[in-house]
Amino acid sequence: MEINITRIDNQNLDLPLPKYASSGSAGMDIYAAISEPITILPQSTALIPSGLAISLPHGFECQVRSRSGLAAKNGIFALNAPGTIDSDYRGEIKVILSNFSNQPFVINRGDRIAQIVIARYESIRWNEVDNLDRTERGSGGFGSTGF
C-alpha cells in the first residue's frame, strides 16, 4: 500500500521519512522536526512537530504511539496514545509528549519521538435496541473476570 506524504517545508529535508526499524515492525519511527532543542520538564508536556502531513485513504487511520524505549528508559510517553490522525486531516502530524519522570528530558532535532501505525477501521451505524443479547459475563467489568 502506498500513502502520500509531504514535508511541511523544505527546512526538514535532512530528516528521514517515517520508516520501519525492522522487517517485522508494525510501527514506523517519526522524528522531531525542531530547530532548537526542547526540554520537557518533569510532569510536563510538549507538542513536538514532525514536519510531515499525510493523505490517508478513507477507512484508514494513522495511530500515534509511544516509543517503548523512551517510555521504559526515560518516562517519556505520547500522552493520548494511541492518538488518531483521521483520513480527512491534512495538517502537520504533531506528537504530544509528556515527561512522567523526575528528570528533565531534552528532545533534539531528528530524535525519534514516537511511532505511527497505519490501521484499517470500520465506519458503523448505531442500531438502538431496548435490550442487548445476554452473555456469561454480562455487565461485570473492572476485574470481574478474576484478573
N, C-alpha and C positions, 0 to 999 in steps of 0.2 A: 504494500500500500504506500502510495506517495501522498504527502501532505505539503501544501505550500507554506513556506516560512519566509519572513522578511526581517531584515535588520531595521531598527527604528531610524538609525542614522549611520553615516559612514565612519563615525568615531569608534565603532566597535568591530571593524573588520578583522582585528587581530584576535578576537575571541572566537573559539570554536562554536559551531552549531551544536545543539544537544546531540549527545551520542551515547551509545551503549558501551558500558565498560567491558562486557564480555558477551560471547555469543548466546548465553542463556539469560542475560539481563532482561527484565521486564521494563525497568525504568531507565530513562536517559538522563545523564547529568546535565544540569544547566549551570551557567556561570554568571558571576557578578559583573554587571556592566556599569562599573562605577569609576570615576576619575580619581577620587581620593579614598583612602581607607575609611571605613565606617566602624566605629566602636559601639558594640551593643553592651550596655552596662548590665550588671546583674539585675534580674527581674524586670528587664525592659524589652521593648520590641522595636524593630526597624523594618521599613519597607525597602527591599532591595530590588532594583531593576535588573532585568535580564537583557534588555536591549532588543528583544525579539517579539514579533507578533506572528500568529499562525491563522490559517484558514482551514478549519475542520469541516468535513462533510457532515450533513445532517445525520443524527443518530450516533455521533461520537462526541466524547468529551476528552479534555486533557486534565488529568489529575495531577496536582502539585503536591508532592510528598516530602517529608523529612528525609535527609540522608542519614542512614543508620550510624555511620561513623561520627558525624557531627553530634548526633544525639547522645550516643554512648560515651564518647570521649570528652565532649565539651558541654553537654547540656543545652545544645542549640537545636531547636525544633521549628519546623514550619507550623505556625500557630494553628491554623484552621485545617490542618492536613486530614484527609486529602481536600485541598481546595479544588474547585472546579472551574475550568475555562470552558465556557459554553461554545457550541458550534457557530453561533452568530456573533461572538465577540471578536473584534479586530484590533483591540488595543494592545499595549505592551503587557507582556507577562511580567508580573512583579511577585516577589515572594515575601510573605510576612514571616520574618524570623524572630523568635523570642529566645532570650537567654534565661534558662532556668537554673543556671549555676550561680555560684557566689563570686565568680571572677569575670572581669570584663573580657569580651571576645572581639577580636578585630577581623573584619571582613576586608580582604584586599581585592583589587581588580583581578578578575579571572579565576577567583576561588570558586570551587564547586559548591553551590549554596543549597541545592535541592535536586530532586529528581522528578521527572514527569513521566506519566504513563498514559498512553492513548487507549481509551476503552470505549467499547460499544455500549449503548444503553437503549432501553425501550421507552417510548412515549406511551403513556397509558391513559385510559379514561376511567373515571370512578363510576362504579355501579353501586349506588346506595341501596342497602337492603335493611330489613328490620332485624335480622339475626344472622350471625356468621355460623359456618359449619363448626361442629364440635370436634375437638382433638383431645388426646390423652392429657396433654399439658394444660390446655385451657388457657386461663388468663394468668397463670403463675409466671412470675418474672423475677429478675434480680436475685439469682441464686436458687430458684425454686427447683432446678433440676439436680441439685446436690453439688454443684461446682462453684 
